[in-house]
Amino acid sequence: MAVQEKAGADDRRAGLKDTAVRTLRAAGTAMAELASGLGTAFLALLLLLWLAVTAVASAVGVGLLMAPAFLRALHALADRERHRLGRWGAEVIAPEPPPTRLRAALVDPTTRRELRWLVRHATLGFLLGLLGVLLPISAVRDTAFPLYWKFAPTNTTATSVGVGTAHSWPDALAVALLGLGWILIVLGLGPGMARLQARPGRELLAAGPETDLSLRIAELTATRAAALDAHATELRRIERSLHDGTQNRIVSVTVLLGAARRMVARDPAGADELLERAQSAAEQALAELRTVARSILPPVLADRGLAGALSGLAANSAVPCRIDVDVPERCAASVEATAYFVVAEALTNIAKHSGARQATITARSRGGRLLLQVEDDGRGGADADGGSGLTGIRRRIAALDGTLDLASPPGGPTTLKVDLPCGA
């Protein structure tokens, strides 16, 4: 018992250490991304002022001459932002080069999206970038304040927010507590702030539906390759399950039956024992075959539909799970199978890695789309690109031209959102 308790304590310490390392790494990456976004946000702010000057000057005709230069600067800055986002995450595929003539730009959808991005990035993006630079500085300054407050000039502002003075050790320690608050904000909100700053660029600067079909063909080629890889991986998994599990059971049954046949004349009791072992091995092989068959295509989908299949997953989940399904019409079989496996993999990850006490599954069918959401109250920190089962989920979804959105800040909660076309 003592050995088990010690092993459990070691596992908890290792889990806490791993969570702390992931949290620090995520916060550091987020602050660096926010700081890099401050550069393009500052340029966007200058461009926004340029746009205002151009609009005012257009009243006397001068602004019309300034418009082409402004458009070239806008497109160049948008390209720079695409490259920046590509360094910190998934590549943002650029549309065809937009026009720089004023008349053509007024009706060009790419230019309109870039202008919308300019306004959002010059305002919210600039503010978030400033916070990404100032929060770590404030955290270090205030946390270390007790180390140097004695040497500071009298009546010097004690805090990084510009209020308060320190005349005693309690005052200095209060400033240090403020610094710890900054640290908690950086750790807890940093990744979300980085995603919020990057969202306008990823939504508005990516190639739109009116883009040349060659980009769409390239995207479909990539998703097809991912689907083929996922299919090959699934076949290898099934082959290993049959070879390492079921086949060995059947071989064991054959050996035991042969031994029992040879012993039946001289040792009926021993032969009966071998027959019992053979029967047990055959039952185990049958159970494993059923498991493999269900993993290929769960029969519950055909019998009870997606709602019944998800209810079964929730009932068998190792973590208590609530379910809310509103899918009045059947989707394509491939979509229902993908939705089933996505939820099954998500629940498995929750049970293995999250430390959650409860999970929630939500499914909705709206406007020809199937919307899934799996949420847990665990420790968070899940990484969609970390090589875990989430990679397989992403490949399955991409094969059906769906989308996946994962929000998992350190400390939780983790929310996995999936959008699939019902008729894929």
C-alpha positions as CSV (number, residue, x, y, z in Angstrom):
1,M,0.0,0.0,0.0
2,A,2.8,2.4,0.9
3,V,4.5,1.7,-2.4
4,Q,1.3,2.4,-4.3
5,E,0.8,5.7,-2.4
6,K,4.4,6.7,-3.1
7,A,4.0,5.9,-6.8
8,G,0.8,7.9,-6.9
9,A,2.5,10.9,-5.2
10,D,5.3,10.7,-7.7
11,D,2.8,10.6,-10.6
12,R,1.1,13.7,-9.2
13,R,4.3,15.6,-8.8
14,A,5.3,14.7,-12.4
15,G,1.9,15.8,-13.6
16,L,2.1,19.1,-11.8
17,K,5.6,19.7,-13.1
18,D,4.5,18.9,-16.7
19,T,1.5,21.2,-16.3
20,A,3.7,24.0,-15.0
21,V,6.2,23.6,-17.8
22,R,3.4,23.7,-20.4
23,T,1.8,26.7,-18.8
24,L,5.1,28.7,-18.7
25,R,6.0,27.7,-22.3
26,A,2.5,28.7,-23.6
27,A,2.6,32.0,-21.7
28,G,6.1,32.8,-23.0
29,T,5.1,32.0,-26.6
30,A,2.0,34.1,-26.3
31,M,3.8,37.1,-25.0
32,A,6.4,36.8,-27.8
33,E,3.5,36.5,-30.4
34,L,1.8,39.6,-28.9
35,A,5.0,41.6,-29.0
36,S,5.6,40.6,-32.7
37,G,2.0,41.6,-33.5
38,L,2.7,45.1,-31.9
39,G,5.0,45.9,-34.8
40,T,2.4,45.3,-37.5
41,A,-0.3,46.9,-35.3
42,F,1.8,50.1,-35.0
43,L,2.2,50.1,-38.8
44,A,-1.6,49.5,-39.2
45,L,-2.2,52.5,-36.9
46,L,-0.1,54.7,-39.1
47,L,-1.9,53.3,-42.2
48,L,-5.2,54.1,-40.6
49,L,-4.1,57.7,-40.0
50,W,-2.9,57.8,-43.6
51,L,-6.4,56.5,-44.7
52,A,-8.1,59.3,-42.7
53,V,-5.8,61.9,-44.3
54,T,-6.4,60.5,-47.7
55,A,-10.2,60.6,-47.2
56,V,-10.1,64.2,-46.1
57,A,-7.8,65.2,-48.9
58,S,-10.1,63.5,-51.4
59,A,-12.5,66.4,-50.9
60,V,-10.1,68.6,-52.8
61,G,-8.9,65.9,-55.2
62,V,-5.5,65.4,-53.8
63,G,-6.5,62.2,-51.9
64,L,-7.2,60.5,-55.2
65,L,-3.6,60.8,-56.1
66,M,-2.6,59.3,-52.7
67,A,-4.9,56.3,-53.0
68,P,-2.7,54.0,-55.1
69,A,0.3,54.4,-52.7
70,F,-2.0,53.7,-49.8
71,L,-3.3,50.6,-51.4
72,R,0.2,49.3,-52.1
73,A,1.2,49.9,-48.5
74,L,-2.0,48.2,-47.3
75,H,-1.4,45.1,-49.4
76,A,2.3,45.0,-48.3
77,L,1.3,45.2,-44.7
78,A,-1.3,42.5,-45.1
79,D,1.3,40.2,-46.6
80,R,3.7,40.9,-43.7
81,E,0.9,40.0,-41.3
82,R,0.3,36.7,-43.2
83,H,3.9,35.8,-42.9
84,R,3.9,36.7,-39.2
85,L,0.9,34.5,-38.5
86,G,2.4,31.7,-40.4
87,R,5.5,31.8,-38.1
88,W,3.3,31.4,-35.0
89,G,0.8,28.9,-36.3
90,A,-0.9,27.5,-39.4
91,E,-0.1,29.1,-42.7
92,V,-2.5,31.9,-43.9
93,I,-2.9,31.3,-47.6
94,A,-2.8,34.6,-49.5
95,P,-5.4,35.4,-52.2
96,E,-4.5,36.6,-55.6
97,P,-2.7,40.0,-55.6
98,P,-5.5,42.7,-55.2
99,P,-5.6,45.7,-57.4
100,T,-4.0,49.1,-56.6
101,R,-6.2,51.2,-58.8
102,L,-8.8,53.0,-56.8
103,R,-11.8,52.1,-59.0
104,A,-11.0,48.4,-59.0
105,A,-10.1,48.4,-55.3
106,L,-13.5,49.8,-54.4
107,V,-15.3,46.7,-55.6
108,D,-12.5,44.2,-54.7
109,P,-13.5,41.8,-51.8
110,T,-9.9,41.2,-50.8
111,T,-9.2,44.9,-50.4
112,R,-12.4,45.3,-48.4
113,R,-11.4,42.5,-46.0
114,E,-7.9,44.0,-45.7
115,L,-9.4,47.3,-44.7
116,R,-11.6,45.6,-42.1
117,W,-8.5,43.9,-40.7
118,L,-6.6,47.2,-40.7
119,V,-9.2,48.8,-38.5
120,R,-9.3,45.9,-36.0
121,H,-5.6,45.3,-35.9
122,A,-4.8,49.0,-35.5
123,T,-7.1,49.3,-32.5
124,L,-7.6,46.0,-30.6
125,G,-4.5,44.4,-32.0
126,F,-2.4,47.4,-31.0
127,L,-3.8,47.4,-27.5
128,L,-3.2,43.7,-27.1
129,G,0.4,44.1,-28.4
130,L,1.0,46.8,-25.8
131,L,-0.3,44.5,-23.1
132,G,2.0,41.7,-24.3
133,V,5.0,44.0,-23.9
134,L,4.0,45.9,-20.7
135,L,2.6,43.0,-18.7
136,P,5.9,41.0,-18.4
137,I,7.8,44.2,-17.6
138,S,5.3,45.2,-14.9
139,A,5.4,41.7,-13.5
140,V,9.2,41.7,-13.1
141,R,9.3,45.3,-11.8
142,D,6.6,44.9,-9.2
143,T,7.5,41.4,-8.1
144,A,11.2,42.5,-7.5
145,F,10.2,45.8,-5.8
146,P,11.0,44.6,-2.3
147,L,14.6,44.0,-3.4
148,Y,15.3,47.6,-4.3
149,W,12.7,49.8,-2.8
150,K,15.1,51.0,0.0
151,F,17.3,52.5,-2.7
152,A,14.6,54.3,-4.6
153,P,14.2,58.1,-4.2
154,T,11.7,59.2,-1.6
155,N,8.1,59.5,-2.7
156,T,8.8,57.6,-5.9
157,T,5.8,55.9,-7.4
158,A,5.9,52.3,-6.2
159,T,3.7,50.4,-8.6
160,S,4.0,50.0,-12.4
161,V,0.5,51.5,-12.8
162,G,1.7,54.9,-11.5
163,V,-0.1,55.1,-8.2
164,G,1.0,54.6,-4.6
165,T,4.3,55.0,-2.7
166,A,6.1,52.7,-0.4
167,H,7.2,53.8,3.0
168,S,7.5,50.5,4.8
169,W,8.0,46.8,4.2
170,P,4.3,46.0,4.2
171,D,3.9,48.6,1.4
172,A,6.7,47.0,-0.5
173,L,5.2,43.5,-0.1
174,A,1.9,44.8,-1.3
175,V,3.6,45.9,-4.5
176,A,5.1,42.4,-4.8
177,L,1.6,40.9,-4.5
178,L,0.6,43.2,-7.4
179,G,3.5,41.8,-9.4
180,L,2.3,38.2,-8.6
181,G,-1.1,39.3,-10.0
182,W,0.5,40.4,-13.2
183,I,2.2,37.0,-13.5
184,L,-1.1,35.2,-13.0
185,I,-2.7,37.4,-15.7
186,V,0.2,36.6,-18.1
187,L,-0.1,32.8,-17.4
188,G,-3.9,32.7,-17.5
189,L,-4.8,35.2,-20.2
190,G,-1.7,35.4,-22.4
191,P,-2.5,32.5,-24.8
192,G,-6.1,33.8,-25.2
193,M,-4.9,37.3,-25.8
194,A,-2.6,36.1,-28.5
195,R,-5.4,34.2,-30.2
196,L,-7.6,37.2,-30.0
197,Q,-5.0,39.4,-31.6
198,A,-4.4,36.9,-34.4
199,R,-8.0,36.1,-35.1
200,P,-8.8,39.1,-37.4
201,G,-5.8,38.3,-39.6
202,R,-6.6,34.6,-39.9
203,E,-10.3,35.3,-40.7
204,L,-9.9,38.3,-43.0
205,L,-6.5,37.9,-44.7
206,A,-6.9,34.3,-45.8
207,A,-8.0,33.5,-49.4
208,G,-11.8,33.8,-49.7
209,P,-14.2,31.7,-51.7
210,E,-13.8,33.9,-54.8
211,T,-10.1,33.0,-55.0
212,D,-8.6,31.1,-58.0
213,L,-9.6,27.4,-57.9
214,S,-5.9,26.4,-58.0
215,L,-5.6,27.3,-54.3
216,R,-8.7,25.3,-53.5
217,I,-7.3,22.3,-55.5
218,A,-4.1,22.6,-53.5
219,E,-6.1,22.6,-50.2
220,L,-8.2,19.6,-51.3
221,T,-5.0,17.7,-52.3
222,A,-3.5,18.3,-48.9
223,T,-6.7,17.2,-47.1
224,R,-6.9,14.1,-49.3
225,A,-3.4,13.2,-48.5
226,A,-4.2,13.6,-44.8
227,A,-7.3,11.4,-45.2
228,L,-5.2,8.7,-46.9
229,D,-2.6,8.9,-44.1
230,A,-5.3,8.6,-41.5
231,H,-6.8,5.7,-43.4
232,A,-3.5,3.9,-43.6
233,T,-2.9,4.5,-39.8
234,E,-6.3,3.1,-39.1
235,L,-5.6,0.0,-41.2
236,R,-2.3,-0.5,-39.3
237,R,-4.1,-0.2,-36.0
238,I,-6.7,-2.8,-37.1
239,E,-3.9,-5.1,-38.4
240,R,-2.0,-4.9,-35.1
241,S,-5.2,-5.5,-33.1
242,L,-6.0,-8.6,-35.2
243,H,-2.4,-9.9,-35.3
244,D,-1.3,-9.2,-31.7
245,G,-4.6,-9.9,-30.0
246,T,-7.2,-12.0,-31.8
247,Q,-4.8,-14.1,-33.8
248,N,-2.8,-15.0,-30.7
249,R,-6.0,-16.0,-29.0
250,I,-7.0,-18.3,-31.8
251,V,-3.6,-19.9,-31.9
252,S,-3.9,-20.5,-28.2
253,V,-7.3,-22.1,-28.8
254,T,-5.8,-24.4,-31.5
255,V,-2.9,-25.4,-29.3
256,L,-5.2,-26.1,-26.3
257,L,-7.6,-28.2,-28.4
258,G,-4.8,-30.2,-29.8
259,A,-3.4,-30.9,-26.3
260,A,-6.8,-31.8,-25.0
261,R,-7.4,-34.2,-27.9
262,R,-4.2,-36.0,-27.1
263,M,-4.9,-36.1,-23.3
264,V,-8.6,-37.2,-23.5
265,A,-7.8,-40.9,-23.4
266,R,-5.2,-41.0,-20.7
267,D,-6.2,-38.0,-18.5
268,P,-9.9,-37.0,-19.0
269,A,-9.7,-34.5,-16.1
270,G,-6.7,-32.7,-17.5
271,A,-8.3,-32.7,-21.0
272,D,-11.4,-31.1,-19.5
273,E,-9.3,-28.3,-17.9
274,L,-7.6,-27.6,-21.2
275,L,-11.0,-27.5,-22.9
276,E,-12.2,-24.9,-20.4
277,R,-9.1,-22.8,-21.1
278,A,-9.7,-23.2,-24.8
279,Q,-13.3,-22.0,-24.4
280,S,-12.1,-19.0,-22.3
281,A,-9.5,-18.1,-25.0
282,A,-12.1,-18.4,-27.7
283,E,-14.5,-16.1,-25.9
284,Q,-11.8,-13.5,-25.4
285,A,-10.9,-13.8,-29.1
286,L,-14.6,-13.2,-30.0
287,A,-14.8,-10.2,-27.7
288,E,-11.7,-8.7,-29.3
289,L,-13.1,-9.3,-32.8
290,R,-16.3,-7.5,-31.8
291,T,-14.2,-4.6,-30.5
292,V,-12.3,-4.4,-33.7
293,A,-15.5,-4.5,-35.7
294,R,-17.0,-1.7,-33.7
295,S,-13.9,0.4,-34.2
296,I,-14.3,0.1,-38.0
297,L,-17.9,1.3,-38.0
298,P,-20.0,1.2,-34.9
299,P,-23.3,-0.7,-35.6
300,V,-25.0,1.6,-33.0
301,L,-24.8,4.4,-35.6
302,A,-27.0,2.4,-38.1
303,D,-29.3,1.2,-35.3
304,R,-29.8,4.3,-33.2
305,G,-28.4,7.2,-35.1
306,L,-25.9,9.7,-33.9
307,A,-27.9,10.7,-30.9
308,G,-28.0,7.1,-29.6
309,A,-24.3,6.5,-30.4
310,L,-23.2,9.6,-28.5
311,S,-25.4,8.7,-25.6
312,G,-23.7,5.3,-25.5
313,L,-20.3,7.0,-25.5
314,A,-21.3,9.3,-22.7
315,A,-22.7,6.4,-20.6
316,N,-19.4,4.4,-21.0
317,S,-17.1,7.4,-20.4
318,A,-14.6,7.1,-17.5
319,V,-15.4,10.8,-16.7
320,P,-19.0,11.7,-15.8
321,C,-20.5,13.1,-19.0
322,R,-23.6,15.2,-19.8
323,I,-25.0,15.1,-23.3
324,D,-27.2,17.5,-25.2
325,V,-28.0,16.4,-28.8
326,D,-30.4,18.1,-31.2
327,V,-29.9,16.5,-34.6
328,P,-33.4,16.0,-36.0
329,E,-32.2,14.7,-39.4
330,R,-29.7,12.0,-40.3
331,C,-26.4,13.2,-41.7
332,A,-24.3,11.2,-44.3
333,A,-22.8,8.0,-42.9
334,S,-19.2,9.3,-43.2
335,V,-20.1,12.4,-41.2
336,E,-21.8,10.5,-38.5
337,A,-18.9,8.1,-38.3
338,T,-16.4,11.0,-38.1
339,A,-18.5,12.7,-35.4
340,Y,-18.6,9.5,-33.4
341,F,-14.9,8.9,-33.6
342,V,-14.1,12.6,-32.8
343,V,-16.2,12.4,-29.6
344,A,-14.8,9.0,-28.7
345,E,-11.2,10.2,-29.1
346,A,-12.0,13.4,-27.2
347,L,-13.5,11.5,-24.3
348,T,-10.4,9.2,-24.2
349,N,-8.1,12.2,-24.1
350,I,-10.1,13.7,-21.3
351,A,-9.9,10.6,-19.3
352,K,-6.2,10.1,-19.8
353,H,-4.8,13.6,-19.7
354,S,-7.2,16.3,-18.4
355,G,-7.9,15.3,-14.7
356,A,-11.4,16.5,-15.3
357,R,-14.3,15.8,-13.0
358,Q,-17.0,16.3,-15.7
359,A,-17.4,16.6,-19.5
360,T,-20.2,17.9,-21.7
361,I,-21.1,16.8,-25.2
362,T,-23.2,19.1,-27.4
363,A,-24.4,18.3,-30.9
364,R,-26.5,20.6,-33.2
365,S,-27.6,20.4,-36.8
366,R,-28.2,23.8,-38.3
367,G,-28.3,25.0,-41.9
368,G,-26.8,21.8,-43.4
369,R,-23.9,21.8,-40.8
370,L,-23.3,19.5,-37.9
371,L,-21.8,21.4,-34.9
372,L,-20.1,19.4,-32.2
373,Q,-18.7,20.7,-28.9
374,V,-16.9,18.6,-26.2
375,E,-16.0,20.5,-23.1
376,D,-14.3,19.5,-19.8
377,D,-13.4,21.2,-16.6
378,G,-9.8,19.7,-16.5
379,R,-6.4,21.3,-16.2
380,G,-6.3,22.5,-19.8
381,G,-3.1,23.0,-21.8
382,A,-4.1,20.7,-24.7
383,D,-2.1,21.3,-27.9
384,A,-3.8,20.6,-31.2
385,D,-0.4,20.4,-32.9
386,G,1.4,18.4,-30.2
387,G,1.3,15.0,-31.9
388,S,-1.5,13.6,-29.7
389,G,-4.8,12.1,-30.7
390,L,-5.9,15.6,-31.6
391,T,-3.8,15.2,-34.8
392,G,-5.9,12.3,-35.8
393,I,-9.1,14.2,-35.1
394,R,-7.9,17.1,-37.2
395,R,-7.2,14.8,-40.1
396,R,-10.5,13.1,-40.0
397,I,-12.3,16.5,-40.0
398,A,-10.1,17.9,-42.8
399,A,-11.0,14.9,-45.0
400,L,-14.7,16.0,-44.9
401,D,-13.8,19.7,-45.4
402,G,-14.7,20.5,-41.8
403,T,-13.1,22.8,-39.2
404,L,-11.7,22.2,-35.7
405,D,-11.3,24.9,-33.0
406,L,-9.5,24.1,-29.8
407,A,-9.5,26.4,-26.8
408,S,-7.5,25.0,-23.8
409,P,-5.9,27.7,-21.7
410,P,-3.7,26.4,-18.8
411,G,-6.0,25.8,-15.9
412,G,-8.9,24.9,-18.2
413,P,-11.6,24.6,-19.2
414,T,-10.9,22.8,-22.6
415,T,-13.4,23.3,-25.4
416,L,-13.2,21.3,-28.6
417,K,-15.5,22.7,-31.4
418,V,-16.1,20.8,-34.7
419,D,-18.0,22.0,-37.7
420,L,-18.9,19.4,-40.4
421,P,-21.0,19.5,-43.5
422,C,-24.0,17.2,-43.0
423,G,-24.0,15.9,-46.6
424,A,-20.3,15.2,-47.0
